[in-house]
């Protein structure tokens, strides 16, 4: 069995924000760095125009005719498993349709991790600066609500098309993003131009912030302003989280203890009593957990579900090999503490 864990990244943002342009940059960068990427691309319509124009040898799965967070969400897991088994990529990028809700996509990815060794890393949301500014002026509507949901779910925000807004409007946009998602990194861009390595998060938090400052300085809006303004407001907010992780380039865990997912693959069987006690003691910040686990005192595997402090175990007899894995979804919890407790349970006897 291949034990390589494949990182998954979600690229989201409202219609017209620049996702496809950015994805092309990401894929070119990945190949230039010797990585083998795969793409799962979703369109609400029945034809993926950009996909038809893609002539590269990058494995791509197209999910058409619906939104992966609702009408065809059940297919997401199967497509991810297929991409993994058929191509064994080094990284998978999901480009969602502009009307998708990221939290639902997160749930779909975690379902797939039960059957393939996948781990959700970062959620990157592109924000069309000009479009969001127009919606801010109105302050209501379904589009505005969806844009806020996409922004709140991300741990990396890309404020794009800053060349189309004035200096004072840019500051207003940054303030709004920080208000809705104070823990996210904000990168300012024009035409989705950035160093793709920023999206994987470096192994040094301070270095990551410095790189983003440099990127933002390179994209300062100067057409209407000759004074030397500081555009680094987005890097000055609090990054002192309970757990600042150590990162390793493109195969790194998510940076923030915000809305996040921890995927843990068990090395062997665990104690059933200790595991149930562990679930009962999960912090309130973890609101969803699920997975497949094997116990020392039984030959069966069990599917477990945890939601709102309710726990359910179901004995299963899978017809094919499935992973012993646990997935935890929440916000504001310490990922390192959770992993430490899992490792204490996961002592092979």
N, C-alpha and C positions, 0 to 999 in steps of 0.2 A: 504493500500500500504506500502511496506517495504521501509523505508526512508534511510536505510543504504547505504552509498556510498562505493563502493568496489574499492580499489586501484589496478591499473594495472601496472606491470613492464615489460619492454621489455629487453630480453637478446639476444644480437646479437654478431657478430664476424665472421670472415672468417672461412672457412672450416678447421676443425682440431684444432681450438684454445682452446678447452676445455670446451665448453658450457654445454654439457650434464653432464660431471663430476661435474661442478659447480652447475648445476640445482639440481642434486641429493642431494648435500650438503644443498642447500637452502630448499628443501622440507623436508628433515629430521629435519632441524632446526625449520622450521615452525611448524611441528607437535609436536616437543619436547616443543615448547613454547605455545601449546594450540591453534594454529591457524589452520584454515581449508583452505588449499590452493587448487587451481585448475590450470590446465596447458593447454595451447593451444600450440601444437607442430606442426611445419611445416617441411616437407621434400619435396624436389623437385621430388624425386622418388616416386614410387607407394607403397612402403613399408617402414614403420618406424621401423627399426631394434631395436633401443633402446626402443621404445614404446612397442614392443612385449615382451621385457624382463622385463618390469615394472609390478610387481605383487602387488603393493600397492593398497590401496583403495582410492587413490587420484583421483578425477574426472579429466579426460584427454580427450581433443578433438584433434584428429589428422587431419591435413589438408595436404593431399598427392597429388602428381602429379603436383605440381606447386609451385610458389613462392608467398607468401601472399602479396608481394609488387607489383605484376603485374597480372599474369594470373588468380589467384584465390583470388585477393584482395577483391572482392565483398562479398566473403563468410566469411571474417574475422569478420565483424560486426555481422552477423547472428550467428556465432559460439560463440562469446562473450556473446551475449544476451541469447543464449540457456544455456550456462554454468551458467550465473547469475541466470536465472529464475529457472533452474532445481535444482541447488545445493546450491545457496546462499553462496558462499565461502567468506572467510575473505580477501583473496587476490588472484589475478590471475597473473600468470607468462606466458609470451609469449616467447617461444624459437624459434627464426626465423632460417630459413635455412641460411647457411653460405654465400649465394650469395644475400641476401636480402638487400635493402636499407632502413635504419631505418626511414627516414622521411616519406616514403610512408606508412609504418606500423603505424606511429603516426596518419596519416590521417585516416586510417581505424579504429583505436581505437576511435577517436573522433566521427566518424559516429555512432558507437555503443552506445555512450553516449547519443544519442538522444532518445534511446529506453530502455536503462537500466542505472541505476545509477552507472556509472563507472567513474573513474578519473585516467588519466595517470599520473604516478609519475616519476620514474627514467628510463632512458635508460642506460643500462650497456653494454659496448662493451668489449669483451675479445680480447686481442691482443697476437698472438703467437710471442714472442720476436725473435726467430730464423728466422721464416718466414719473418717477417717484415724487419729484418736486411738484409736478402737476397734481398728483393725488394728495399730497400733503396740504395743498391749498384748499382742496375740497374737504378732506378729512373724513370721508366715509365712502361706502360702496363696497361691493363684493371684491372687485379687483384690489382695492386698497387693503382689505382684510387679508386676502390671500398673499399679497406681497409681504405684509407684516409677518404672517405665519412662516413664509419661506425664510425671511430674515431671522426670525427667532430660533429657527431650527438649526442654523448654521454655526459652525465654529470658525469658519473663515468667510468673510464677506468681501466681495469685490465690487467696489463702487465704480462702475464703468461710465464712460462717456462724460467725464468731468470737464472736457473741453467745451461742452454745450451748456454749462451753467456758470453763473457769475461767482465771484469770490465769496460774497456774503451768503449766496445760496448754497455753495459748497459746504460752508461751515454749518449751515442749518441742517443739511442732509446728514453730515457726520454726527451732529448732536442727536438727531432722530435715531440713527442706527445704534448709537451708544445707549440711548434710552431703552430701545426695544431689546437689545442684545449686548449688555455691557461687557460680556466675557469674550466676545468674538474678536478676532484679529480683522482689521479693516485695511484692505489694499486698494489704493486709488489707481485707476487705469483710464487710458484712452484707447479705444478700439481693441480692448481686451489684451493689451500688450503688457506682459509681465514675465518674470523668470518663473517657469513652471515649478522649479524646485521649491518655491515658497509654499506650494499647495500640499507638498508631502510633509512639511515641517522638518526643520533641521534638528540636529542632536544637541543644540545649545539654544535655550530659550532666548537669552539676551542677543545671540547672533541672529536668530530669526527676526527679532524685533528690529535690529539694526538693518537687516536686508530689506525689510518692509519700509523702514524710514527712507532708505536710499531709493527704493522703487517709487515711493510717493513723491519724493523730491524731484525725481526725474519726470514726473507727470504733473508738476504744478501748473495751475491754470494762470497763465500770464498775459493772455490777450488783452484784458481790460485792466490790468493792475501792474504797476511798475515798482511798487514797494516790495520789500523783502518780507513776505509773510511766512509764518510757520504752518505747514500743512500736516503736521504730525500729531494733531489732536487725537487721532485714532490710536496712536501707539502709547499715549500717556495714561490711559485708564488702567485700572488695577488688574495686574496679572499675577498677583500673589495668591495662587490657589492652594488648597490644602495639599494638592499633589501635582507638582510640576514634573512631568515625566522626562525620562531620558529618551532621546529619539535617535533613529538611525536612518537618516536620509529618506528614501522613498518607501522603506519598509518599516514605518514608524507608527506607534499608536497615536491617537488623537491628542492634541495639545491640552485641551481644556476639560475641566470638571464641570461641564455645562450640560446640555442635552447630549448624552453620550451613550455608547453601547460598549459593553465588555463581553468578549467572546472567549470562553476558556475551554480548551480541549483536555479532557481527563487522560491521564497516563494509564490508569487502571481502574479497578473497582474501588468503591468507597463504602464506608460504614453507613448503613441506612439510618440509624438513629442519629448519628452525628450530622448527617446531611439534612435531615428534616429539622433538627434544632438550628442548624445554620440558616435555613430558609426563614424560620420563624424570627430570627434575630436580624434579618436584613433591615437596613435603615429605611426610614420613611421616604427618603429621596429616590429609592429604587421602586418604581411602581409596576414593573413588569419583568418577569423572568420565565424562561422556558428552556427545555432541553431534553436530552436523552442521557440516562445514567444507568450504570450497572452496579449492583451491590454485592458485597462479600457473601451474604447469607441467602442468595437466590441465583439461579442460573439465568433468569430472565432479565431483559432490559426494560426500563420504565420511561415513559414520557411524563415529564412533570411540567406543571403550569403553576405560576405564581402571579396573582394580581390582587392588588388592594388587600394584602396580608392574608389572602385565601390561598391554600395550597391544595393541589390535586395531583395524584399519581395514577397513571394508567399503565398496566402491564401490556407490553407489545411483543409481537413476534414478527419482526420485519422480514420480508422476503428477500431483501438484499442487504448488503453491509451498510450500516449507518454509524455515524460517529457518536461516541460518548462526549457530549458537549453541553455546556450551559451558557446561556445568553442572558445578559442583564441590561435593562433599559431604564434610564432615569436621568436625573439632573442634579448637579451639585454634590454628588457623592465622591468619595475618594476611591479611585480605581485601584491604586496600589494596595490599599488596605483590603479591598475585596479580593484581589488576586492572592494576597498573602494568606488569607483565610482559606481560599480554595486550594492553595498549594499544601496547606496543613492537612486538609481532608484527603488530598490526592497522594497518599503515601502507599505505594504498592507493597502489599504484604506477600 
